[in-house]
Amino acid sequence: MGCRTKRTARALLRLVCTPQGEICLDRSGTLPGRGAYVCFDVVCWRQAFKPSRLATALKRSVTVPSLDILYPSAVRLLYDRLGSCLSMAQKAGAAISGAVSLHNALTHKRVCYVIMAEDIAASRAEEYRSWCTQQEIPWTTLFPKAELGQLIGKSSRSAIGLSEPRFRDLFRTNVEFLRQLRASMEGVERRHGGSKQSSC
């Protein structure tokens, strides 16, 4: 709707129109009705969220969504996807956690991606980063320890290693969407803040 770039449905946010003409995020991707798609990019949203453009796409008059409402909903959607990926990896036996188990997996080069908790101890984080650097393993920092453990049905976890490329790729893709979304929002806020200052 905004930049007109062709992507797979999984790489886009689907918007649907309620009977009252309000635009909302289709979190499941399966809500009935005519849908419109936008990238995980606030700049794209601002191009797309013009009443005339949305009305043409959805074939009815609509109420344009607020960024203050849509942005946190989109962020939550991505966090849910990331959590679901970890849960699936755990069920498939591809999520390695616990200091001893993860250390052994790293030693035997069975890890292809590492997720570290946001509140991991600095010394432990440095240890995992060193492993990742040596073995060229991509890594990221997401979720508090308690939530990271909960997502795989365990107690608090400082880090999780993924051992299968399919889960690594799925996780990395959604992490990239999250980073892109946050960066675009920050860019819009900076430009907005700058224009406000210059007008004073």
C-alpha positions in Angstrom: 0.0 0.0 0.0 2.8 2.4 0.7 6.0 1.7 -1.2 4.4 -0.7 -3.7 7.2 -3.3 -3.2 6.2 -6.9 -3.8 6.9 -9.2 -0.8 5.5 -12.5 0.5 2.5 -12.2 2.8 4.6 -13.2 5.8 6.8 -10.2 5.2 3.9 -7.8 5.4 1.4 -6.6 7.9 -2.2 -7.2 6.9 -4.8 -4.5 7.7 -8.5 -5.2 7.6 -11.6 -2.9 7.9 -14.2 -3.5 10.6 -17.9 -3.1 9.8 -17.6 0.4 11.4 -15.0 1.4 8.9 -12.1 1.3 11.3 -8.7 -0.1 10.2 -7.1 -2.7 12.5 -4.2 -5.0 12.4 -5.0 -8.6 11.4 -2.7 -10.4 13.9 -3.6 -13.8 12.8 -3.6 -13.0 9.0 -6.8 -14.9 8.6 -9.5 -12.3 9.5 -12.3 -12.2 6.9 -12.8 -9.2 4.6 -10.8 -7.3 2.1 -7.3 -6.7 3.3 -4.5 -4.2 2.6 -0.8 -4.8 3.2 2.1 -2.7 4.4 5.7 -3.2 5.2 7.2 -3.3 8.7 8.2 0.3 8.1 6.5 3.4 9.5 7.6 5.4 6.5 5.6 3.0 4.3 2.7 3.3 6.7 2.6 7.1 6.4 2.5 6.8 2.6 -0.3 4.2 2.8 -2.5 5.7 5.5 -4.1 8.3 3.3 -7.9 8.1 3.6 -8.3 8.2 -0.2 -5.8 5.4 -0.8 -7.1 3.1 1.9 -10.7 3.8 0.8 -9.8 2.8 -2.8 -8.0 -0.3 -1.7 -10.8 -1.4 0.7 -13.7 -0.1 -1.4 -15.3 1.9 1.3 -14.7 5.0 3.5 -12.4 4.3 6.4 -11.0 5.7 9.6 -7.2 6.0 9.4 -5.4 4.2 12.2 -3.2 6.2 14.6 0.5 5.3 14.7 0.3 5.4 18.5 -2.1 2.5 18.3 -0.7 0.5 15.3 3.0 0.7 16.1 2.9 -1.1 19.6 0.4 -3.6 18.1 2.8 -4.4 15.3 5.8 -4.7 17.8 3.7 -7.1 19.9 2.9 -9.1 16.8 6.6 -9.6 16.1 7.4 -10.5 19.7 4.6 -13.1 19.5 6.1 -14.5 16.4 9.6 -14.7 17.9 8.2 -16.4 21.0 6.2 -18.8 18.9 9.4 -19.6 17.0 11.3 -20.5 20.2 8.4 -22.6 21.4 8.3 -24.5 18.1 12.1 -25.0 18.3 11.8 -26.3 21.8 9.2 -28.9 20.8 11.4 -29.9 17.9 14.4 -30.4 20.1 16.2 -27.5 18.4 16.3 -25.1 21.4 19.3 -25.6 23.7 19.4 -23.9 27.1 21.0 -24.2 30.5 24.6 -23.2 31.0 26.0 -26.7 30.8 24.0 -27.9 27.8 24.6 -24.7 25.8 28.3 -24.7 26.6 28.5 -28.3 25.4 26.6 -27.5 22.2 28.8 -24.6 21.5 31.9 -26.7 22.1 30.7 -29.3 19.6 29.6 -26.6 17.1 25.9 -27.6 17.2 24.6 -24.1 17.5 23.7 -21.8 14.6 22.1 -18.9 16.5 22.1 -17.6 20.0 19.5 -15.5 21.8 20.7 -13.8 25.0 18.3 -12.4 27.6 18.2 -8.6 28.1 19.1 -9.0 31.7 21.9 -11.6 31.3 24.9 -11.1 33.5 27.6 -9.1 31.8 30.3 -11.8 32.3 28.0 -14.5 30.8 27.1 -12.3 27.9 30.7 -11.7 27.1 31.4 -15.4 27.2 28.6 -16.1 24.7 29.6 -13.3 22.5 33.1 -14.6 22.4 31.8 -18.1 21.4 29.7 -16.5 18.7 32.6 -14.4 17.3 34.9 -17.4 17.2 32.4 -19.6 15.4 30.7 -16.9 13.4 27.4 -17.5 15.0 24.8 -14.7 14.7 23.2 -13.6 18.0 20.8 -11.2 19.4 19.5 -9.9 22.7 15.8 -10.2 23.4 13.3 -10.9 26.3 14.0 -10.9 30.0 15.4 -14.1 31.5 12.1 -15.1 33.1 10.2 -14.7 29.8 12.9 -16.4 27.7 12.6 -19.4 29.9 8.8 -19.3 29.9 8.7 -19.3 26.1 10.3 -22.8 26.1 8.5 -24.1 29.1 11.5 -23.8 31.4 12.6 -21.7 34.4 14.5 -18.5 33.9 17.1 -18.7 31.1 20.1 -16.4 30.3 20.4 -17.7 26.7 19.1 -20.1 24.2 20.9 -21.7 21.3 19.1 -22.8 18.1 20.5 -25.9 16.5 18.5 -26.0 13.2 18.8 -23.5 10.4 15.0 -23.4 9.7 14.4 -21.9 13.2 17.4 -19.7 12.9 16.2 -18.2 9.6 12.7 -17.7 10.9 13.9 -16.0 14.0 16.4 -13.8 12.2 13.8 -12.7 9.7 11.4 -11.5 12.4 14.2 -9.9 14.4 15.1 -7.9 11.2 11.5 -6.9 10.8 11.5 -5.7 14.4 14.7 -3.7 14.0 13.4 -2.2 10.7 10.2 -1.2 12.4 11.9 0.4 15.4 14.4 2.2 13.3 11.8 3.7 11.0 9.7 4.8 14.0 12.8 6.5 15.6 13.6 8.2 12.3 10.1 9.6 12.0 10.2 10.8 15.6 13.6 12.5 15.1 12.3 14.2 12.0 9.2 15.3 13.8 11.1 16.5 16.8 13.5 18.4 14.5 10.8 20.1 12.6 9.1 21.1 15.9 12.3 22.7 17.2 13.0 24.6 13.9 9.5 26.1 14.0 9.9 27.6 17.4 
